[in-house]
Amino acid sequence: MKIGHLAAGIVLLGGAAAAGAVFLRDKAALGKARLAGKAASESLAAGDVAAAQSAFGDMWERASRVGRLTGQAPAAQELQAEARDALLDLALLEGPERERLAALDEDGTLLGAPYPEREALEAELWAQSAERALRAEGTAAARDLLARAEKAGAPASRLDPLRAELAARDALLQAEQAAREGRFADAAQLLERAQVEGLELPDAEALGARIAKLETVAKDTAALEAYTQALEALAARVPAELGVLRAEVEALSPPSLRGGHPQALEQERALEALAKRRARLLELSEAFAGMVFVRSLGDRALFVDRAEVTNADFAAFVAAGGYTHDDLWSAQGLALRPRCTDLAGKPGPKGWDGGPPAGAEDEPVRQIGPYEAEAYAAWAAKRLLSFDDWTLAVDGRWRGDYAPGKGNVREAEVGAPTVAGAKDDAPGAVDLCGNVAEIARKNDGFVALGGSYRTPWSEANPARATPLPPTLRGSDVGFRCARELELPWERD
């Protein structure tokens, strides 16, 4: 054999050996790459993302060692691409929830392996969507997204602050809408729920400013509206309940307005007008306290005392010098006044002895004459009832047979006067029938009406009115007063 041919053969054999070594090397790298891919899949299945990242990196690095001359390059390139995509997907898991979810397969797995944090990622994504909706004041959308986040399993620690924020923002929006519609009382109530203190919000300061601005206007307006309505409700009870309104009018205090807003001056003026109206209502309720409305007579409303004038009432008249003030007495009364003395010779009812009988202060006063009754009525800024007044007030109450609760008449078998209403459960004025007969004006004279504890029920009939001499101070005769209210009670 020629030396040249031998050399060429040796070269060929050496090249084949080298090629075989490269083939074996690439095959080994490819195998190790596949083993690394298998290890990566097992790590994912175990939920160990860090180990999976390391294994996929090893897979990519080993696959990249495979050359192009051995015929194994396509397989290596496929493994490289798989490892590269997996690493990119795993990198997304370190980003925001939306990117992390994008790294998952359509079936929610990660590169074909179950991903245990998928549900938590979805829940957090719903929570973040709700948060963005809240900041954009899309409270309706936020409410729906929070429900989705809760359904997806988001923890209460994540959702509770968002719910509190939703309640505050929702209430503020509703309060602002109510204020735009003029419903300031509703706005004030809604603002009680629109509190952002303690919430970590990027716009907390701006929200607080909105709340504070609306709060002042809404609460002032709401307070004024509530006061107006309360006063209106009291005013509507005039004249029917005027005699019992005093305590309620006194208890109705005007609100304190904070002001400092565009409507403040208008509100102050409205409050001044309401204060005048309350003062007028209070004046009337004081003047008509203890009286009951009978009926309207044209431009007047007739009131009578609910109860007969008591010994205590008349004692106040005596103590105030009622028997010495000539302006309270008619000319006829002045002529008879010297005879109007008590057992001690002092001015007062005939049966008194320097004052009302002990223990009888709340019983009707007796043994006074018609002119004494008229003087008392003038002192009390009232007048003595007329026959017609009494007939209107009694309103047919004497009709029918006597029954318990109709009055302190003879059939009641008490035999003495009682405190007001003790034997009369009628609504309105009590003891119009029975207890003591009542002095009333009739034409130019006086009559006694209604019967007393001594007389039968039949004598309570106004048809049985008994003429009363001016000098008579009967032991079972007393009186009550009347007063008229000019209508309308509110005038411009």
C-alpha positions as CSV (number, residue, x, y, z in Angstrom):
1,M,0.0,0.0,0.0
2,K,1.2,3.3,-0.8
3,I,2.1,5.6,2.1
4,G,-0.3,8.3,0.8
5,H,-3.2,6.0,0.8
6,L,-2.4,4.8,4.4
7,A,-2.2,8.4,5.6
8,A,-5.5,9.2,4.0
9,G,-7.1,6.2,5.7
10,I,-5.8,7.2,9.1
11,V,-7.2,10.7,8.6
12,L,-10.6,9.3,7.7
13,L,-10.6,7.0,10.7
14,G,-9.7,9.9,13.1
15,G,-12.5,12.0,11.7
16,A,-15.0,9.3,12.2
17,A,-13.9,8.8,15.8
18,A,-14.2,12.5,16.4
19,A,-17.6,12.7,14.9
20,G,-18.7,9.8,16.9
21,A,-17.5,11.5,20.1
22,V,-19.4,14.7,19.2
23,F,-22.5,12.6,18.5
24,L,-22.3,10.9,21.8
25,R,-21.7,14.3,23.6
26,D,-24.8,15.9,22.0
27,K,-26.9,12.8,22.7
28,A,-25.8,13.0,26.4
29,A,-26.6,16.7,26.6
30,L,-30.0,16.1,25.0
31,G,-30.7,13.4,27.5
32,K,-29.7,15.5,30.4
33,A,-31.8,18.4,29.1
34,R,-34.8,16.1,29.0
35,L,-34.1,14.9,32.5
36,A,-33.9,18.5,33.6
37,G,-37.3,19.1,32.0
38,K,-38.8,16.2,33.8
39,A,-37.4,17.4,37.1
40,A,-38.9,20.9,36.3
41,S,-42.3,19.3,35.8
42,E,-42.0,17.4,39.0
43,S,-41.1,20.6,40.9
44,L,-44.1,22.4,39.4
45,A,-46.3,19.5,40.4
46,A,-45.0,19.9,43.9
47,G,-45.6,23.6,43.9
48,D,-41.9,24.4,44.1
49,V,-41.6,27.2,41.5
50,A,-38.0,28.1,42.4
51,A,-36.8,24.5,41.8
52,A,-38.7,24.5,38.6
53,Q,-37.1,27.7,37.4
54,S,-33.6,26.2,38.2
55,A,-34.4,22.9,36.4
56,F,-35.8,24.7,33.3
57,G,-32.6,26.8,33.3
58,D,-30.5,23.7,33.4
59,M,-32.7,22.2,30.6
60,W,-32.1,25.3,28.4
61,E,-28.3,25.4,29.2
62,R,-27.8,21.7,28.3
63,A,-30.0,21.8,25.2
64,S,-27.9,24.8,24.0
65,R,-24.8,22.6,24.0
66,V,-26.0,20.4,21.2
67,G,-24.3,21.3,17.9
68,R,-25.7,21.4,14.4
69,L,-23.6,18.6,12.9
70,T,-24.9,15.5,14.6
71,G,-28.5,15.7,13.4
72,Q,-29.9,16.3,17.0
73,A,-30.1,20.1,16.7
74,P,-33.8,20.2,15.9
75,A,-34.7,18.2,19.1
76,A,-32.3,20.4,21.1
77,Q,-33.8,23.6,19.7
78,E,-37.3,22.3,20.6
79,L,-36.2,21.7,24.2
80,Q,-34.5,25.1,24.3
81,A,-37.7,26.8,23.2
82,E,-39.7,24.8,25.8
83,A,-37.3,25.8,28.5
84,R,-37.2,29.4,27.4
85,D,-41.0,29.7,27.3
86,A,-41.3,28.1,30.7
87,L,-38.8,30.5,32.2
88,L,-40.6,33.4,30.7
89,D,-43.9,32.2,32.2
90,L,-42.3,31.6,35.5
91,A,-40.9,35.1,35.5
92,L,-44.4,36.4,35.1
93,L,-45.3,34.8,38.4
94,E,-43.1,37.4,40.1
95,G,-45.2,40.2,38.5
96,P,-48.7,41.6,39.1
97,E,-51.6,39.2,39.5
98,R,-52.8,39.8,35.9
99,E,-49.4,38.9,34.5
100,R,-49.2,35.9,36.8
101,L,-52.5,34.6,35.6
102,A,-51.4,35.1,32.0
103,A,-48.5,32.7,32.6
104,L,-51.0,29.9,33.2
105,D,-52.4,27.6,30.6
106,E,-56.0,27.9,29.5
107,D,-57.0,25.1,31.9
108,G,-55.4,27.0,34.8
109,T,-52.3,24.8,35.0
110,L,-48.7,26.0,34.7
111,L,-47.0,24.3,31.8
112,G,-49.3,21.4,32.2
113,A,-48.9,21.1,35.9
114,P,-51.4,22.1,38.6
115,Y,-50.7,25.5,40.1
116,P,-51.8,25.7,43.7
117,E,-52.0,29.5,43.9
118,R,-54.2,29.9,40.9
119,E,-57.4,30.5,43.0
120,A,-55.7,33.0,45.3
121,L,-54.5,34.8,42.2
122,E,-58.0,35.0,40.7
123,A,-59.5,36.2,44.0
124,E,-56.8,38.9,44.4
125,L,-57.4,40.0,40.8
126,W,-61.1,40.5,41.5
127,A,-60.3,42.4,44.6
128,Q,-57.9,44.7,42.7
129,S,-60.6,45.2,40.1
130,A,-63.0,46.2,42.8
131,E,-60.4,48.6,44.3
132,R,-59.9,50.3,40.9
133,A,-63.7,50.6,40.5
134,L,-64.0,52.2,43.9
135,R,-61.3,54.8,43.2
136,A,-63.2,55.7,40.0
137,E,-66.4,56.0,42.1
138,G,-68.0,53.1,40.2
139,T,-69.6,51.8,43.4
140,A,-72.1,49.6,41.6
141,A,-69.4,47.9,39.7
142,A,-67.2,47.7,42.8
143,R,-70.0,46.0,44.7
144,D,-70.3,43.3,42.0
145,L,-66.5,42.8,41.8
146,L,-66.3,42.5,45.6
147,A,-69.0,39.8,45.5
148,R,-66.9,38.0,42.8
149,A,-63.8,38.3,44.9
150,E,-65.6,36.9,47.9
151,K,-66.9,34.0,45.8
152,A,-63.4,33.4,44.5
153,G,-62.1,33.0,48.1
154,A,-60.5,36.3,48.8
155,P,-59.8,36.6,52.6
156,A,-61.8,38.9,54.8
157,S,-58.6,40.8,55.7
158,R,-58.4,41.9,52.1
159,L,-62.1,42.5,51.5
160,D,-63.2,44.2,54.8
161,P,-61.3,47.4,54.2
162,L,-62.7,47.5,50.7
163,R,-66.2,47.0,52.0
164,A,-65.7,49.9,54.4
165,E,-64.5,52.1,51.6
166,L,-67.4,51.1,49.5
167,A,-69.9,52.0,52.3
168,A,-68.2,55.4,52.7
169,R,-68.0,56.3,49.0
170,D,-71.5,55.0,48.3
171,A,-73.0,57.0,51.2
172,L,-71.1,60.1,50.1
173,L,-72.4,59.8,46.5
174,Q,-75.9,59.2,47.7
175,A,-75.7,62.1,50.1
176,E,-74.5,64.4,47.3
177,Q,-77.4,63.2,45.1
178,A,-79.9,63.8,47.9
179,A,-78.5,67.3,48.4
180,R,-78.9,68.0,44.6
181,E,-82.5,66.9,44.9
182,G,-83.1,69.1,47.9
183,R,-83.4,66.1,50.3
184,F,-81.1,67.5,52.9
185,A,-82.5,65.5,55.8
186,D,-81.6,62.3,53.9
187,A,-78.2,63.7,53.0
188,A,-77.4,64.4,56.6
189,Q,-78.3,60.8,57.6
190,L,-76.3,59.4,54.7
191,L,-73.2,61.4,55.7
192,E,-73.2,59.6,59.1
193,R,-72.1,56.6,57.1
194,A,-69.7,58.5,54.8
195,Q,-66.7,58.3,57.1
196,V,-63.2,57.8,55.7
197,E,-61.2,58.1,58.9
198,G,-58.9,55.1,59.3
199,L,-59.1,54.0,55.7
200,E,-55.9,54.1,53.7
201,L,-57.0,55.9,50.6
202,P,-55.0,57.8,48.1
203,D,-57.8,60.5,47.9
204,A,-58.8,60.4,51.6
205,E,-58.0,64.2,52.0
206,A,-60.2,65.1,48.9
207,L,-63.0,62.8,50.2
208,G,-62.8,64.3,53.6
209,A,-63.1,67.8,52.1
210,R,-66.2,66.8,50.1
211,I,-67.8,65.3,53.2
212,A,-67.0,68.3,55.4
213,K,-68.4,70.8,52.8
214,L,-71.6,68.8,52.3
215,E,-72.0,68.1,56.0
216,T,-72.2,71.7,57.0
217,V,-74.8,72.5,54.3
218,A,-76.8,69.3,54.7
219,K,-76.9,69.3,58.5
220,D,-77.9,73.0,58.7
221,T,-80.6,72.5,56.1
222,A,-81.8,69.3,57.7
223,A,-82.0,70.8,61.1
224,L,-83.9,73.8,59.8
225,E,-86.3,71.5,57.9
226,A,-86.9,69.3,61.0
227,Y,-87.5,72.4,63.1
228,T,-89.9,73.8,60.4
229,Q,-91.8,70.5,60.2
230,A,-92.1,70.2,64.0
231,L,-93.3,73.8,64.3
232,E,-95.7,73.2,61.5
233,A,-97.1,70.1,63.2
234,L,-97.7,72.1,66.4
235,A,-99.3,75.0,64.5
236,A,-101.6,72.6,62.7
237,R,-103.0,71.6,66.1
238,V,-104.4,75.1,66.7
239,P,-107.1,75.7,67.6
240,A,-108.2,72.2,68.4
241,E,-105.4,71.4,70.9
242,L,-104.1,74.8,71.8
243,G,-104.8,74.4,75.5
244,V,-102.4,71.5,75.8
245,L,-99.6,72.7,73.5
246,R,-97.6,74.8,76.0
247,A,-95.1,72.1,77.1
248,E,-94.5,70.9,73.6
249,V,-93.9,74.4,72.3
250,E,-91.5,75.2,75.1
251,A,-89.6,71.9,74.5
252,L,-89.2,72.8,70.8
253,S,-85.8,74.6,70.7
254,P,-84.5,76.2,67.6
255,P,-81.5,74.6,66.0
256,S,-78.0,76.2,66.1
257,L,-76.8,76.7,62.5
258,R,-73.1,76.5,61.8
259,G,-73.2,78.6,58.7
260,G,-70.2,79.3,56.5
261,H,-71.9,78.2,53.3
262,P,-73.8,80.0,50.5
263,Q,-77.2,79.2,51.9
264,A,-76.3,80.4,55.4
265,L,-77.8,83.9,55.1
266,E,-81.1,82.6,53.7
267,Q,-81.3,80.0,56.5
268,E,-80.7,82.6,59.2
269,R,-83.6,84.7,57.8
270,A,-85.8,81.6,57.7
271,L,-84.9,80.8,61.3
272,E,-85.8,84.4,62.4
273,A,-89.2,84.0,60.8
274,L,-89.7,80.6,62.5
275,A,-88.6,82.1,65.9
276,K,-91.3,84.7,65.6
277,R,-93.9,82.0,64.7
278,R,-92.8,79.9,67.7
279,A,-93.0,83.0,70.0
280,R,-96.5,83.7,68.8
281,L,-97.5,80.0,69.3
282,L,-95.9,80.0,72.8
283,E,-97.8,83.2,73.7
284,L,-101.1,81.6,72.7
285,S,-100.4,78.3,74.3
286,E,-99.6,80.0,77.5
287,A,-102.7,82.2,77.3
288,F,-105.0,79.2,76.5
289,A,-103.3,76.7,78.8
290,G,-105.8,74.5,80.6
291,M,-108.6,75.4,78.2
292,V,-110.3,73.2,75.6
293,F,-111.5,74.1,72.1
294,V,-115.3,74.1,71.7
295,R,-115.8,75.2,68.1
296,S,-115.1,77.9,65.6
297,L,-117.8,80.6,65.3
298,G,-117.1,82.6,62.2
299,D,-113.7,84.4,62.7
300,R,-113.5,83.3,66.3
301,A,-112.6,80.0,68.1
302,L,-114.4,79.5,71.4
303,F,-112.5,78.0,74.3
304,V,-113.6,77.1,77.8
305,D,-111.7,76.1,80.9
306,R,-111.3,72.3,81.0
307,A,-112.2,72.3,84.7
308,E,-114.1,74.6,87.0
309,V,-112.1,77.3,88.8
310,T,-110.6,75.8,91.9
311,N,-110.0,77.2,95.4
312,A,-106.3,77.4,94.6
313,D,-107.0,79.4,91.4
314,F,-109.2,81.8,93.2
315,A,-106.8,82.2,96.1
316,A,-104.2,83.5,93.5
317,F,-106.7,86.1,92.4
318,V,-107.3,87.1,96.0
319,A,-103.6,87.2,96.7
320,A,-103.0,89.4,93.7
321,G,-105.4,92.0,95.1
322,G,-108.2,91.1,92.8
323,Y,-110.8,92.5,95.2
324,T,-109.0,95.9,95.2
325,H,-108.5,96.5,91.5
326,D,-111.5,98.5,90.4
327,D,-110.8,98.0,86.7
328,L,-111.6,94.3,87.1
329,W,-115.1,95.0,88.4
330,S,-118.3,96.1,86.7
331,A,-120.2,99.1,88.1
332,Q,-122.8,96.7,89.6
333,G,-120.0,94.5,91.0
334,L,-118.3,97.5,92.6
335,A,-121.6,98.3,94.3
336,L,-121.8,94.8,95.8
337,R,-118.1,94.2,96.4
338,P,-118.2,95.3,100.1
339,R,-120.5,92.4,100.8
340,C,-118.1,89.9,99.2
341,T,-116.3,88.8,102.3
342,D,-115.4,85.5,104.0
343,L,-116.1,84.2,107.6
344,A,-113.1,86.2,108.8
345,G,-114.4,89.4,107.2
346,K,-111.7,89.4,104.5
347,P,-112.4,89.6,100.8
348,G,-113.1,86.2,99.5
349,P,-115.7,83.4,99.1
350,K,-118.4,83.3,101.7
351,G,-117.3,79.9,103.2
352,W,-113.6,80.7,103.5
353,D,-112.0,81.6,106.8
354,G,-109.1,83.8,105.8
355,G,-108.3,81.4,103.0
356,P,-109.5,78.2,101.2
357,P,-110.4,75.2,103.3
358,A,-107.4,73.0,104.0
359,G,-107.3,70.0,101.7
360,A,-109.8,71.5,99.3
361,E,-107.4,73.5,97.2
362,D,-108.1,71.4,94.0
363,E,-111.9,71.4,94.5
364,P,-114.1,73.9,92.7
365,V,-114.4,77.3,94.5
366,R,-118.0,77.9,95.8
367,Q,-120.0,80.6,97.5
368,I,-119.0,83.4,95.2
369,G,-121.4,85.7,93.4
370,P,-121.6,86.4,89.7
371,Y,-119.7,89.7,89.9
372,E,-116.9,88.0,91.8
373,A,-116.7,85.4,89.1
374,E,-116.6,88.1,86.4
375,A,-113.8,90.0,88.2
376,Y,-111.8,86.8,88.4
377,A,-112.4,86.2,84.7
378,A,-111.2,89.7,83.8
379,W,-108.1,89.2,86.0
380,A,-107.3,85.9,84.1
381,A,-107.7,87.7,80.8
382,K,-110.9,85.7,80.1
383,R,-114.6,86.2,80.5
384,L,-117.5,84.5,82.2
385,L,-119.3,81.9,80.0
386,S,-122.6,82.9,78.4
387,F,-125.6,80.6,78.3
388,D,-124.8,79.9,74.7
389,D,-121.1,79.2,75.4
390,W,-122.1,76.6,78.0
391,T,-124.7,75.0,75.8
392,L,-122.1,74.6,73.0
393,A,-119.5,73.3,75.4
394,V,-121.8,70.7,77.0
395,D,-122.8,69.5,73.5
396,G,-125.8,67.5,74.5
397,R,-123.9,65.6,77.3
398,W,-127.0,65.7,79.6
399,R,-129.1,63.5,77.2
400,G,-130.1,60.0,78.2
401,D,-130.1,58.4,81.6
402,Y,-127.4,58.9,84.2
403,A,-124.6,56.3,84.2
404,P,-121.4,56.2,86.3
405,G,-118.8,58.4,84.7
406,K,-121.3,61.1,83.6
407,G,-120.8,63.4,86.5
408,N,-120.9,64.1,90.2
409,V,-124.6,64.5,90.5
410,R,-127.0,63.2,93.2
411,E,-127.1,59.8,91.6
412,A,-123.3,59.4,92.1
413,E,-124.0,59.4,95.8
414,V,-120.9,61.4,96.7
415,G,-122.6,64.2,98.5
416,A,-119.8,66.7,98.1
417,P,-117.6,68.4,95.5
418,T,-114.7,66.5,94.1
419,V,-111.5,67.4,92.3
420,A,-111.9,68.0,88.6
421,G,-112.8,65.0,86.6
422,A,-113.1,62.6,89.5
423,K,-116.6,61.6,88.5
424,D,-116.6,62.7,84.8
425,D,-114.6,60.8,82.2
426,A,-115.9,62.9,79.3
427,P,-113.3,64.2,76.8
428,G,-112.7,67.9,76.7
429,A,-114.2,69.9,79.4
430,V,-115.1,68.0,82.6
431,D,-117.8,68.5,85.2
432,L,-120.0,70.6,82.9
433,C,-122.7,68.4,84.4
434,G,-122.5,68.0,88.1
435,N,-119.9,68.8,90.8
436,V,-121.0,72.4,91.2
437,A,-123.5,74.4,89.2
438,E,-121.9,77.0,87.0
439,I,-122.6,80.7,86.7
440,A,-123.2,82.0,83.2
441,R,-124.5,85.2,81.6
442,K,-127.9,85.1,80.0
443,N,-129.2,88.3,78.5
444,D,-128.8,91.0,81.2
445,G,-128.7,88.6,84.1
446,F,-127.1,85.3,85.4
447,V,-128.1,81.7,85.5
448,A,-126.7,78.6,87.2
449,L,-126.3,75.6,84.8
450,G,-125.3,72.0,84.8
451,G,-126.6,70.9,88.2
452,S,-124.4,70.0,91.2
453,Y,-123.5,67.1,93.5
454,R,-126.9,67.9,95.2
455,T,-129.1,67.9,92.2
456,P,-130.4,65.0,90.0
457,W,-129.0,64.3,86.6
458,S,-132.1,65.7,85.0
459,E,-131.3,69.2,86.2
460,A,-128.1,69.2,84.2
461,N,-130.2,70.0,81.1
462,P,-129.7,73.6,80.0
463,A,-133.5,73.9,79.8
464,R,-133.3,73.7,83.6
465,A,-131.2,76.8,83.9
466,T,-131.8,78.4,87.3
467,P,-132.0,82.2,87.5
468,L,-129.2,83.5,89.8
469,P,-129.6,86.7,91.8
470,P,-126.4,88.8,91.8
471,T,-126.3,88.7,95.6
472,L,-126.6,84.9,95.9
473,R,-123.4,83.1,96.8
474,G,-124.6,79.5,96.7
475,S,-122.8,76.7,98.5
476,D,-123.0,74.4,95.5
477,V,-122.4,77.1,92.8
478,G,-119.1,77.8,91.1
479,F,-117.9,78.8,87.6
480,R,-115.5,78.4,84.8
481,C,-114.2,80.9,82.2
482,A,-114.3,81.3,78.4
483,R,-112.0,82.9,76.0
484,E,-112.0,83.5,72.2
485,L,-109.2,83.2,69.7
486,E,-109.2,85.4,66.7
487,L,-108.9,83.4,63.4
488,P,-106.7,83.0,61.6
489,W,-104.4,83.0,64.5
490,E,-101.4,83.7,62.2
491,R,-101.6,86.9,60.2
492,D,-99.3,88.4,57.7
